[in-house]
Amino acid sequence: MLRQDSQDAPLFGEEDATLRKSKIKHPLASFFHLFFRTSAILVYLLCDVLSSQFIVCMVTIILLLSCDFWTVKNVSGRLLVGLRWWNQVDPDGKSHWVFESRKTDGANLISSADSRIFWLGLIVCPVFWVVFVFSTIFSFKIKWLAVVIMGLVLQWANLYGYVRCKVGGKSNLSNMAKNYLGVQIFKQAMKKPERP
């Protein structure tokens, strides 16, 4: 199921003439968007220094990751870029994913600074968790594997949901990649060879 009003919510790095210039419109949402994500990463990195008890560190990291997931999905996505997604179960018990993008109007402009903060936090932090997964496997710290996989899954779920909101909920991302590659190959094939 797709409810998409507009494709106007900018991705990280995109410029739009209707956006406010470099002014953070929602500083509190921007702060908490990054706070829980970076706190979970910092607690994971400094866990041996902060506490020698594995359970305390694990519970703290999972609580921070859960707060991050809820905050990004329910607050910062709506305020910073005008996107939201959720799962809806109909009366028959069938699950439907809903992806929305609100249309920007004069009263609710999305600032480019808010958009950059949102997409930067959304894209960079899951990369850390990927690195942590490989580092726990290669360093044989198997007890941490469940924690880093939880971090990876929660952060990638939000990233996937918001990318689907931006590009359109019904389109399959792998089909989009194939279509893009097909277009690029077609352009290369149609290009006239240079004569020496």
PLY file of the C-alpha trace (Angstrom):
ply
format ascii 1.0
element vertex 196
property float x
property float y
property float z
element edge 195
property int vertex1
property int vertex2
end_header
0.00 0.00 0.00
1.37 3.38 -0.91
0.23 6.79 0.13
2.60 9.26 -1.40
1.68 12.88 -1.79
4.94 14.12 -3.18
8.53 13.32 -3.96
9.61 16.71 -2.60
11.41 15.61 0.56
15.12 16.04 -0.23
17.74 13.35 0.25
21.02 14.13 1.96
23.04 16.41 -0.27
20.19 17.44 -2.56
19.54 21.12 -2.99
16.09 22.53 -3.53
15.27 26.15 -4.23
12.23 26.04 -1.93
14.29 24.97 1.09
15.40 27.37 3.75
19.12 27.99 3.68
21.23 26.38 6.42
18.84 27.07 9.30
17.88 24.22 11.57
14.13 24.43 11.94
13.82 21.57 14.47
16.91 21.64 16.71
15.46 19.31 19.36
14.46 16.67 16.81
17.88 17.01 15.14
19.62 16.57 18.48
17.71 13.42 19.45
18.01 12.05 15.92
21.77 11.94 16.43
21.94 11.54 20.22
20.59 7.99 20.57
22.51 6.75 17.51
25.86 8.13 18.56
25.30 7.23 22.22
24.73 3.57 21.33
27.92 3.56 19.24
29.93 5.31 21.97
28.66 3.00 24.71
29.60 0.00 22.56
33.09 1.38 21.92
33.68 2.44 25.55
31.94 -0.48 27.22
35.11 -2.00 28.67
36.02 1.37 30.21
32.51 2.20 31.50
31.60 -1.14 33.04
33.09 -4.59 33.33
29.65 -6.19 33.35
28.52 -7.38 29.94
24.80 -7.42 30.82
24.77 -3.76 31.90
26.45 -2.68 28.67
24.22 -4.89 26.53
21.00 -3.61 28.11
22.17 0.01 27.83
23.04 -0.38 24.15
19.77 -2.13 23.33
17.76 0.56 25.17
19.60 3.31 23.27
19.03 1.49 19.96
15.33 1.04 20.76
14.95 4.72 21.65
16.76 5.60 18.43
14.50 3.38 16.33
11.34 4.86 17.82
12.61 8.46 17.64
13.74 8.24 14.02
10.66 6.35 12.85
8.03 8.41 14.69
9.49 11.88 15.24
12.59 12.97 13.35
11.56 11.49 10.00
8.32 13.44 10.03
9.79 16.70 11.27
13.15 16.81 9.48
12.27 15.47 6.01
8.49 14.95 5.96
8.66 11.18 5.53
7.11 8.34 7.51
6.53 4.61 7.23
4.73 1.96 9.21
3.18 -1.49 9.06
-0.58 -1.77 9.06
-2.53 -5.00 9.63
-5.96 -5.16 7.99
-8.98 -6.94 9.58
-8.13 -10.11 7.61
-4.73 -10.25 9.29
-2.80 -9.29 6.18
0.19 -7.02 6.73
0.68 -3.91 4.57
3.66 -1.55 4.57
2.76 2.10 4.16
5.29 4.69 2.96
4.42 8.39 2.97
6.00 11.61 1.81
4.26 14.86 2.66
4.05 17.68 0.21
5.97 20.75 1.30
3.96 23.93 1.35
4.74 27.50 2.36
4.08 26.98 6.07
6.00 23.73 6.49
9.24 24.13 4.58
11.91 21.57 5.28
15.27 23.17 5.89
18.30 21.88 4.03
20.23 21.71 7.33
17.55 19.46 8.87
17.57 17.28 5.78
21.36 16.93 5.80
21.41 16.04 9.49
18.69 13.45 8.99
20.23 11.69 5.99
23.78 11.89 7.33
22.77 10.24 10.61
20.57 7.73 8.83
23.30 6.61 6.40
26.54 6.86 8.41
25.54 5.10 11.64
24.52 1.75 10.05
27.97 1.65 8.44
29.49 1.62 11.93
27.32 -1.35 12.88
28.43 -3.24 9.77
32.04 -2.65 10.82
31.19 -3.79 14.36
29.64 -7.03 13.06
32.79 -7.92 11.14
35.08 -6.85 13.98
33.21 -9.04 16.49
33.38 -12.02 14.15
37.07 -11.61 13.36
38.05 -10.86 16.98
35.99 -13.84 18.23
33.93 -11.71 20.64
30.89 -13.88 20.00
28.98 -12.63 23.07
28.78 -9.18 21.41
27.48 -10.56 18.12
23.80 -10.43 19.21
24.19 -6.78 20.27
25.84 -5.61 17.06
23.38 -7.56 14.91
20.54 -5.87 16.82
22.15 -2.48 16.12
22.56 -3.33 12.46
18.99 -4.58 12.04
17.32 -1.64 13.78
19.35 1.00 11.98
19.07 -0.66 8.57
15.31 -1.05 9.02
14.91 2.70 9.42
17.27 3.38 6.52
15.38 0.97 4.27
12.00 2.40 5.31
13.01 5.99 4.61
14.67 5.18 1.29
11.44 3.43 0.28
9.51 6.54 1.34
11.76 8.73 -0.77
11.85 6.62 -3.93
8.27 5.36 -3.71
6.86 2.52 -1.67
5.73 0.26 -4.47
8.90 0.30 -6.47
11.30 -2.50 -5.77
14.76 -1.16 -4.98
16.53 -4.00 -6.78
14.40 -3.36 -9.88
15.35 0.32 -9.70
19.04 -0.62 -9.59
18.60 -3.00 -12.55
16.74 -0.33 -14.52
19.45 2.22 -13.78
22.16 -0.19 -14.90
20.15 -1.05 -17.99
19.83 2.62 -18.91
23.56 3.16 -18.39
24.47 0.15 -20.54
22.05 1.32 -23.23
23.61 4.80 -23.20
27.08 3.30 -23.56
25.95 1.04 -26.40
24.35 3.94 -28.28
27.38 6.19 -27.85
29.22 6.66 -31.11
32.79 5.42 -31.01
35.46 8.09 -31.28
37.50 8.09 -34.44
41.26 8.45 -34.17
0 1
1 2
2 3
3 4
4 5
5 6
6 7
7 8
8 9
9 10
10 11
11 12
12 13
13 14
14 15
15 16
16 17
17 18
18 19
19 20
20 21
21 22
22 23
23 24
24 25
25 26
26 27
27 28
28 29
29 30
30 31
31 32
32 33
33 34
34 35
35 36
36 37
37 38
38 39
39 40
40 41
41 42
42 43
43 44
44 45
45 46
46 47
47 48
48 49
49 50
50 51
51 52
52 53
53 54
54 55
55 56
56 57
57 58
58 59
59 60
60 61
61 62
62 63
63 64
64 65
65 66
66 67
67 68
68 69
69 70
70 71
71 72
72 73
73 74
74 75
75 76
76 77
77 78
78 79
79 80
80 81
81 82
82 83
83 84
84 85
85 86
86 87
87 88
88 89
89 90
90 91
91 92
92 93
93 94
94 95
95 96
96 97
97 98
98 99
99 100
100 101
101 102
102 103
103 104
104 105
105 106
106 107
107 108
108 109
109 110
110 111
111 112
112 113
113 114
114 115
115 116
116 117
117 118
118 119
119 120
120 121
121 122
122 123
123 124
124 125
125 126
126 127
127 128
128 129
129 130
130 131
131 132
132 133
133 134
134 135
135 136
136 137
137 138
138 139
139 140
140 141
141 142
142 143
143 144
144 145
145 146
146 147
147 148
148 149
149 150
150 151
151 152
152 153
153 154
154 155
155 156
156 157
157 158
158 159
159 160
160 161
161 162
162 163
163 164
164 165
165 166
166 167
167 168
168 169
169 170
170 171
171 172
172 173
173 174
174 175
175 176
176 177
177 178
178 179
179 180
180 181
181 182
182 183
183 184
184 185
185 186
186 187
187 188
188 189
189 190
190 191
191 192
192 193
193 194
194 195
